């Protein structure tokens, strides 16, 4: 029986790999790359705009 720590770490990773594989089958990878870049840029702008 696996220990709880490895389940807490491994389960989200396995789910994210499965979701990513499913998205690649449905959506073109270039669209996914653009979405990833847009989310990354939005997060960066939000972090830069925060008051220190």
Number of C-alpha atoms within 10 A of each C-alpha: 3 6 7 9 8 9 11 10 10 11 11 11 12 11 11 11 12 12 12 13 11 11 13 14 10 9 10 10 12 10 11 14 11 11 12 12 12 12 12 12 12 12 12 11 11 10 11 10 9 7 5 5
